[in-house]
Amino acid sequence: MTTSEFPVLRCPLCKGNDFQQELGRLDSRWGFTSHRMTLLICKNCRYILHFYDKNSIFDFD
């Protein structure tokens, strides 16, 4: 595999490779931290893959 090739992402349930991309936010229990996430939703079985993006203790939006 060369450096310009990327592995194909597959759903762990149905092995599909067609995803809908959404952005999400997860707040901590007490609301002091906020985690931004990228969600990939399988278009075949609707399984959600979570990818952690960034977090900040001062990000309350």
N, C-alpha and C positions, 0 to 999 in steps of 0.2 A: 504494500500500500504506500503510495506517495503522500507527501505532506499536503497536497491540494485536495485529496480525497477525504471525505468524512464518512464515518460509519452510519448506516441507516438506522434510525430510531424505530423500534417496533414495540407495539403494545404487548405487555407481559401476559395478557389474558387471551387475546384473539390473534396475536401476531400481525395485526394490521399496521400500516405505515402512513395512514392519512389522518392528520390531526388538526383540530381547531385550536388556535392559540388565543389565550385570554390572559389578562393581567389581574392579579389579585392582591389582597392585603390581609394580613393576619395580625391582629393586635394581641398583646399578652393579656393574661388574666386580669391584671390591674390597670392596663392601659398605658404603662410607662414606655413600652417599646412597641414598634411597629415593624413588621417584616413584609417586604414586597416580594411577591412571587410571580413566576411565570407558570401558567397552567397550560398543559397540552392535553386536550380532550380527544380521545379516540373517536373518530366519526362512525366507527362500526359498532362498538359495544359501550361507548360513553365512559370508559375507564379514564380517570384523571391522573396524570403524571404531574407531580409538583417539583418545581425547580426553584431553589432559593436564589433570590436576587441580591438584595441589600437590606440593611437595617440601620436604624438610627434611634437613639434614645430620645432625640428631639423632634422626630418626625411624627406629628400627631394628625396630619391631614388624612 
